[in-house]
Structure formats: C-alpha cells, structure tokens
Amino acid sequence: MDLDAFAARHRQDWARLDRLARRRRLSGAEIDELVALYQRVATHLAAVQAAGLDPALAARLSAQVARARSVVNGAHSSGWEAIGRFAAVSFPAAAYRARWWWLASAAASILVAVLTGWQVAHSPALQASLLPRSVARQLVRHDFRHYYSAYAAPSFAAQVWTHNALIAAGTVALALLLGLPIPLVLYSNASWGGVVGGLMIANGRAGEFWSLILPHGMLELSAVFLAAGAGMKLGWTVIDPGPRPRSRALAEEGRAMFSVAIGLVAVLAVSGAIEAFVTPSPLPAWARIGIGGAAEAAFVGWVILLGRRAVAGGHAGDIAEAPDIQPVAG
C-alpha cells in the first residue's frame, strides 16, 4: 500500500469526521453523515493497521474512530453508570475467567499452611529451631492478640487496607515476569501463616488463633489468591495466547487484570474494616466468624453469579472502550 497516496485520497473524510465528532449539536443530516463517515474511516483504520507501516497514523485514526463511536452510540455514560458497569460486569467477569488459577492458588497455599502448621505443632524441636523460646512465648501469649488492638480502629483499618492493597498490586505486577515469582510469594506467606498457627496450637491456643484469623482472613486471603491467580494467568498468556495474536491477547488480558486490581482495592477495604472493627471486638467468636463468613460468601457469590452471567454474555473484563483493532480470523 502507498500510504502517502492513501492518506491524500482520504484525508478530507478523516478531517470531516473529526469535525463532526467534536460538535456539541448535530442536525439529522449531519448525524447520517457522521455514521457513514464512521463506518468508512473504521475501514480505513483496518487497512492502515494491516499495512503496519505507520503506527502514528493508525493511532490517530483509532482516536478519531473511538471519538466518533462515542457520539454514534449516544454520548458518554455517567460516572455512576461506569461504576455500576464495573461492579456488575467488568470485575466479576475478569475474576470469574481467572477462577481456576484463583482456585489453584488458594488450594496450594492452604495445603502448604496446613502441612507446615501440623509439622510445627507436633515437633518441639522444629519450634525451637524457628524462634527462641522467649520470643515464641511472647508471640503466643501477647503479640498475636495485641496486634489487632494496638492501634485505634480507623487508623488500623487504613493501615491494613494500604498494606494489603500494595501486596495484591505487587502480586499482580509480578505477571510482568511471566508470573514465575508468584508461587514463591504464596509459599512464603503460607509457610509463615502455618508457623504461627502451629505455635498457637502447640501452646493450647487453637481457639484464639482461629477466632482472630477467620473473621477477616477469609475475605483477605481470597483477595490475595485472586490477585495471584490473575497474575499467573496473564503470565501464562505470554506462553500460550490461544487463537489470538500474542500482542492482542496480552493487551486484552492486561486490561482485564487491571479490572481485577481495581476491584480488589474495594474488597480489601472491606476486609481491612473487618480486621480493625470486628476481629478485636468483644463479640463472641461465633459472631465474629459469622460476619467474616457472610462477607466471604457475598464476595464469592458476587463473582460467581455476576461473573458467569457476564462471561456468558461475551464480556471478558476488558475495558468497555478498548481501542479499535483489526478483526482476526479464527
């Protein structure tokens, strides 16, 4: 393709489309013209992308087509509509599509934690090799419980939320390294949790351990496992993009993973509030665990019910207005 000749032949159409798309009011005839130009320039964009010789021109045409499309489709949605769509479609769809990676992350981590905790709880020699006796006694008798009430609840909730959100974001970001470090991060966290649990159980404080971990831990760990699963799923896309071109698959999965990261900020805010206000509260253990269980059930139900429906409707968790792309056969 001679791009210079192609641009010279169609430049007037592009300029006219841009002018119409920027107008605040259009007559009936202008709307008809806008629709016709939108379709025509979208075809031009596909031809320029297929040639692959002028990325700057392709980007400019893509922006013009996207702007015209928003006008053709009836203007921009409100902020609340965008939030509602994200909560009902984008996040649950992206999380649901990562469900098997999510489940594998959870199962492997829980298995490591249980095995580690069992070994520690039943081996005094292993306990002694992990921590000095005085440090272990301080942890079991004071530090573990005191951690949840050492600070004022509002500031502690903000601190926990920020800490966990950074961990989740960092876990997702490890997808840039094909997700290979993520299993090591999960193993490290699960092992340490198993060590603490094993020490508490060995010292006759199993009830205290579970009553302090479960209220917030169910939702918090579900969020961390989802972040890990989404990150590994994206890393695997580099190796196996499926029927899509690798660049397109990575772009789409990367935007879906961004939906997961944003959604988990809200989820971790809830778990942080539970950890700060419910976990150290004077409520009986069954009530605190029940609150945590209800939050976990709501989260899992949200992802499964809305996510399954969104995926069945053809949504992948990608952003609603992705840049125009050339159709790919297959």
N, C-alpha and C positions, 0 to 999 in steps of 0.2 A: 504494500500500500504506500502511495506517495502521500505522506501526512500533510505536507505543505499544501498540495492541491486539494486534499480532502478538507482541510481547515478553511481554505479560501472559499470553497464551494458552500460550506455550511455555516460560516461564521455569522451571517445575518440571522439565521434561525436561532443560534445559541444566544446572541445578544437580545433578540426579541423575547425569547423565553425568560431570560434573566430579568428583563424589564417588567414583564407581566407578573412574574412571581413575586416581585418586590412591591407591587402596587397594593394599596390598602383596600381599594374598591375596584371591582371589575364589572363591566356590563355583560349581558348574556352572550354577545358575540365574542367578547374577549375571553370569556370562560371557555367557550368552544375552541377558540384558537389556542388557548393555553393547554387544553387537554391534547389537542392534535400535536402541538409542538413538544409536549412532554413525552409522548409516545415516540415521536421522531427522534428526539435527542437521546432518549434512552437507547434506541437502536444504534445511534452514532457512538454512544459510550461503549456499548458492547463491541463494536468494530475496533475502536481505539484500544480497548483492553486486550482484544485478541491479537492485535498487531504487536503490543508490548514494547513500542519504540519510544513513547513519550509519556512517562508516568505523570509529569506535571499537567499535561493536557487532560489525561484521564482523571486526575484528582479534581481539576477544575470543573469538568463536565459532571463528575459524580456529585459535587456540591450543588451544581445547578439543578440536576435532576432531583436530588433529595429535597431541595427547597421547593421546587415545583410540585413534587409529590405531596408535601405537607399541605399545599394550597388545594390541590385536586382532592385530597382526602378530607378536606374540611377543617383546616386550621389546626392549631396545636391544642392538645389536651391540657386541662388544668393540672396544677401541681398535685392536687388531691387525687385526680384520676390516675396520674402516673404512679403515685404511691400505692393506690389500690391495685393497679395492674401488677406492680412489682410484687405486692404481698400475695395476690391471688394467682399469679401466673409465672412471672419470671423466676423468683426464688424457689418456689416449690417445684417447678419443672426442672431447674438445674440441679436441685438437691435429689429429686427422685431419679434422675438419669444417672446420678453417681451412687445410687443406693447399694450396688454390690460392692463397690470399693469401700463405701462407708461401713457396710456390714462386716467386711473382711478386716478393716482397721479395728473395729470395735471388738470382734471376736478374738483376734490375735492379741490385742492389748489386755483384754480381760483374762485370757489364758495365761499370759506372762505374769500378770499381777497375782492371780490365784496360786500359781505354782511357786512364785517367789515367796508369797506370804506363808504358804504351807511349809516351805523349807525353813524359813526364818523362825516360825512359831514352834517348830519341833526340833530345832538344833541350837542348844545353848552355846555351842562352840561357834556357830556361824554368827549368832547375836554378838558374841564378844569380839569377833573379828570385824564387825561392821562399825560399832560405836563403843567407846569406853562405857563402862557400866554406869558411871555417874551421869554421863550425857544421855544415855538411854533412859535412865530413871527420871531425869528431868523432863525429857520429851514425853514420856508416858504419863507421868503424874501431873504435869503442869502445862508444858508448852503447847501440846496438841490442842487442848481445850481452850487455853488462854488466847491462842492465835485468833479465834473467831470473835473475841470480845475485847481485844486490846485497844481498839480504836472506836470512835463514835461511828454508829451505823452508816450515816450518809457518806462520810468520807471513806469508810472502809468499802462501801459498795462501789464508789467511783474508782477507788484504787484497784479493786478486784476486776472490775469491768475493763479498765485500761490494760491491766496486766494480761488478762485472758484474751482480749481482742488483739493485742500485739502478738501473743503466742499463735493464735489462729491465723492471723495475717502472715506471720513468718512461715508457718507451716505451708500455707497455700503458695507463698512465694518460692518455696523450695521446688516447685514444679519447674522452675527455670533450669534446674539441674536434673531434669528428667524424673523428678520425684524420688531419686535414689536415697537422699538423706532422710526422707520422711520416716521409713520404718525404724531407723536408728533413733530418731527423736521419740517415736512412740514407745520403743523398747525401753529407753532411758526413763521416761515418765512412768511407765507401767511398773518397772522394776522398783523405782523409789516408792511408789504407792504400795507395792507389795511388802517392801521392807518395813514401812511404818505400820501397816496393818498387821504384819506378823509380830512386831514388837508389842503392839497393843494387845493382841490376842494372847500372846505368851504371858503377859502380865495380868490376865484376867479382866481386861477392859474391852472385850469384843463389842459389848452392847454400846459402850460410849463411842467407840470408833464408828460403828455403822450409823448411829443416830446423828453423828456430826458430819459424816461424809455423804450419806444418801440424799438429804434434803436438797442440796444444791448440786451435788456431784452428778446425779443422773442427767440433768439438762446440760451442765457444763461439759461433761465428758462427751455427750452426744454431739455437741457443737465442735469440740476438738476432733473427734473421729470423722465428722463430716468434712471439716477443713482438710484433714489428712487424705481422706478418700478422694475429694475433688482435686487436690494437688497431684496425687498419684495418677488419677485418670487423665489429667492434662499431660503429665509426663509421658504416659503410655501413648498418647496421641502422636507424639513425635515419632515413636517407633511404628505404630500402626494407625495411620489416619483413616483407614477404611476406604470407601469408594470415592471420597472427596480428595482433591489435591491437598497436599500436606499444608501448604500455606493457608488455604481456606479453612481446613479443619482446625488448625491451631488458632486462627483468628476467632472462629465461632466458639470453640471450646474455651478460649481465653476469656472472651466476653461473658460466657456462661459462668465461669469460675469467679469472675468479678461480681456477678449477681450473688453467688454463694457468700463471698466475703462480706458484702454489704449486709445481706440478711443475717449473717452470724453476729454482726455488731449488735443488732436488736436482741437476738436470742441470748447473747452473753450479758446484755444489760439486765435481762430478767433473772438469769442465774446469779449474777452479782448481787441483785437486790435480795434474792432468797438467801444467799450466803451471809449477807450483812444483817438482815432483819429477822429471818426465820431460823436459820441454823443455831444461833446462840440464844434464841428466845427461851422463856420459861415454859413454853408449850410442851406437853408430853411428847415423847419420841414418836408415837404413832401419828400424832397430828402433824408434826414437822415433816416426817417422811411422807405422809399423805399429801401435803402441799407440794412437795417436790415431785411426787409421783403424778399428781394432776398436771403440773407444768410439763413434765416429760410426755405424758400421754397427749396433751394438747399439741405439743410440737411435732411428735411423730405422726399424729393424725392429720395435722395440717399438711405435712409434706406428702404423706401417702395419698390422702383423698384429693387434695387440690393438685398435687404434682402429677398423679396418674391421669387425672382429667385433662390437665394442661398438655401433657405429652401426647395423650390420645388425640388432642385437637391439633397436633402438629407443632407445638411450641417446644423449644429446646432450652429455654432460659437465657437465650441470646438477647441483646438489647433490642428494643422494639423497632428502632430505626437504624438498622445497620447500613453501611454504605452499599450502594448498588454493586452487584457482582455479576459477572458473566455466567450464564447458566452452564452447568457442566453435565454432560451425558452420563447416565449410569446411575 
